[in-house]
């Protein structure tokens, strides 16, 4: 119930323009006691510089692994049609964690994204169970490559 209230509050703040900075989704999802910390993590100029570098690295890995063949991601200029869209993935990951049908082991959006990259069979998105193009594991990627992919996807709003 607390997670649902936090999600509703975050969505309301974003829609009204009261929360325009970058907030780490994992902080928002950890509980009521962390909400002030989440607000304090609104991006600073230094954080924005670091995030630009990680976003660029994430885009390079995303393109090199041909993720856009299956997934749409506007920032990568891809229009894949076999898998779910990656646009808005920050909120999508939170929503999937709250879905009673979610059967994976993640408890934060970043963990969900990592799980989806490494063990995609842990949770099959509604409508894709019978796909002729199931999501493969990307466990062959380095930890750094996985980290920047998670960062990229976690910052798609």
Secondary structure by P-SEA (a helix, b strand, c coil): caaaaaaaaaaaaaaacccccccccccccccccaaaaaaaacccaaaaaaaaaaaaaaaaaaaaacccccbbbccccccccccccccaaaaaaaaaaaccccccccccaaaaaaaaacccccccccccccccccccccccccaaaaaaaaaaaaacc
